[in-house]
Amino acid sequence: MRKYLFTLVSLLFLGCNDGSQTFVYDKQILDAKIECMSLTLSPPDKKIEETLNSLYDFKKECHYELVVSYKTSITCNSNQNTDKKLHGLPQSYLRMEIKKDGSLQYTYYKDLQENLNSKDLKNGFETIKENLHLQ
């Protein structure tokens, strides 16, 4: 009975995970009050930038910087990755990093089965807002 209950609870938590990962490199960021952030987007994309600007009022001169990088339409032509192809390679990824004065503090990362869209950006930014104190 105990083994069954443990398995059921484990499956419950796995079902709630959206596949994203967060990494904290400096624990002080969890308590910091982030009053402003600048935005760096790589590669530049007007639609992605507009979506991010609708989520937060970015400023040019701030100690904190949100660095957003992504790749879409990922393909793998290497025969050395056959095993990974069988399990399904991601089509794209999204990485959102918070840096303070150039030093990496926090990362949100997610592999995506489809190309990046505004919902993925909103979900990623919402996760950051839940974890950090953005003003």
C-alpha positions as CSV (number, residue, x, y, z in Angstrom):
1,M,0.0,0.0,0.0
2,R,2.8,2.4,0.9
3,K,4.6,1.7,-2.4
4,Y,1.3,2.3,-4.3
5,L,0.8,5.6,-2.5
6,F,4.4,6.8,-3.2
7,T,3.9,6.0,-6.9
8,L,0.6,7.9,-7.1
9,V,2.1,11.0,-5.4
10,S,5.2,10.8,-7.7
11,L,2.9,10.7,-10.8
12,L,0.9,13.6,-9.5
13,F,4.0,15.8,-9.2
14,L,5.3,14.7,-12.6
15,G,2.0,15.7,-14.2
16,C,2.3,19.2,-12.9
17,N,5.8,19.8,-14.4
18,D,5.8,21.7,-17.7
19,G,9.3,20.5,-18.5
20,S,11.0,23.8,-17.7
21,Q,14.1,24.0,-15.5
22,T,15.2,26.9,-13.3
23,F,18.7,27.4,-12.0
24,V,19.8,29.8,-9.2
25,Y,23.4,30.8,-9.4
26,D,23.3,33.4,-6.6
27,K,20.8,32.7,-3.9
28,Q,20.7,36.4,-3.0
29,I,18.6,37.0,-6.1
30,L,15.7,35.1,-4.4
31,D,15.4,37.9,-1.8
32,A,16.5,40.9,-3.9
33,K,13.9,43.5,-5.0
34,I,14.5,43.9,-8.7
35,E,13.3,47.4,-9.4
36,C,14.2,47.5,-13.1
37,M,15.7,45.3,-15.9
38,S,17.1,45.9,-19.3
39,L,16.3,43.5,-22.1
40,T,18.7,41.8,-24.5
41,L,17.2,39.5,-27.1
42,S,19.3,37.1,-29.2
43,P,18.6,36.7,-32.1
44,P,16.6,40.0,-32.4
45,D,12.9,39.5,-33.4
46,K,10.3,42.3,-33.4
47,K,7.4,40.1,-32.4
48,I,9.2,38.4,-29.5
49,E,10.4,41.8,-28.3
50,E,6.9,43.2,-28.4
51,T,5.6,40.3,-26.4
52,L,8.3,40.7,-23.8
53,N,7.6,44.5,-23.6
54,S,4.0,43.8,-23.0
55,L,4.9,41.7,-19.9
56,Y,7.4,44.2,-18.3
57,D,8.5,47.8,-18.6
58,F,12.1,47.3,-19.4
59,K,14.6,50.2,-19.0
60,K,17.9,50.7,-20.7
61,E,20.1,51.5,-17.7
62,C,19.6,48.9,-14.9
63,H,21.8,46.7,-12.8
64,Y,19.6,43.7,-13.8
65,E,19.3,42.4,-17.3
66,L,17.0,39.9,-18.8
67,V,18.8,38.0,-21.6
68,V,16.5,36.0,-23.8
69,S,17.9,33.6,-26.3
70,Y,16.1,31.0,-28.3
71,K,16.4,28.7,-31.3
72,T,13.6,27.5,-33.6
73,S,13.3,24.8,-36.2
74,I,16.1,22.7,-34.8
75,T,17.0,19.8,-37.0
76,C,19.6,17.1,-36.4
77,N,21.2,15.4,-39.4
78,S,23.9,13.5,-37.5
79,N,23.7,9.7,-37.5
80,Q,25.4,9.8,-34.1
81,N,22.2,11.1,-32.5
82,T,19.9,8.3,-33.8
83,D,18.9,7.3,-30.3
84,K,17.9,10.8,-29.4
85,K,15.9,11.1,-32.6
86,L,13.9,8.1,-31.6
87,H,12.9,9.7,-28.4
88,G,12.0,13.0,-30.0
89,L,14.3,15.9,-30.3
90,P,12.9,19.3,-29.3
91,Q,11.9,21.6,-32.2
92,S,13.1,24.7,-30.3
93,Y,14.2,26.0,-26.9
94,L,13.8,29.1,-24.8
95,R,16.4,30.4,-22.3
96,M,15.8,33.4,-20.1
97,E,18.7,34.6,-17.9
98,I,18.8,37.2,-15.2
99,K,22.2,38.9,-14.9
100,K,23.3,41.5,-12.4
101,D,26.0,43.8,-13.6
102,G,27.0,41.1,-16.1
103,S,27.1,38.2,-13.6
104,L,24.7,35.3,-14.2
105,Q,22.2,35.1,-11.3
106,Y,19.2,33.0,-12.5
107,T,18.2,30.9,-15.6
108,Y,14.8,29.6,-16.9
109,Y,15.2,27.0,-19.7
110,K,12.7,25.0,-21.6
111,D,12.9,22.6,-24.6
112,L,9.8,23.0,-26.8
113,Q,8.2,20.5,-29.1
114,E,7.0,23.2,-31.4
115,N,8.4,26.5,-32.5
116,L,8.6,29.3,-29.8
117,N,5.4,31.3,-29.5
118,S,4.1,34.1,-27.3
119,K,2.5,31.7,-24.8
120,D,5.9,30.1,-24.2
121,L,7.4,33.6,-23.5
122,K,4.5,34.4,-21.1
123,N,4.8,31.1,-19.2
124,G,8.6,31.6,-18.9
125,F,8.2,35.1,-17.7
126,E,5.5,34.1,-15.2
127,T,7.8,31.5,-13.7
128,I,10.4,34.2,-13.3
129,K,7.9,36.5,-11.6
130,E,6.8,33.7,-9.3
131,N,10.4,32.9,-8.2
132,L,11.8,36.5,-8.0
133,H,10.7,39.9,-6.6
134,L,10.1,41.9,-9.8
135,Q,8.9,45.4,-9.2
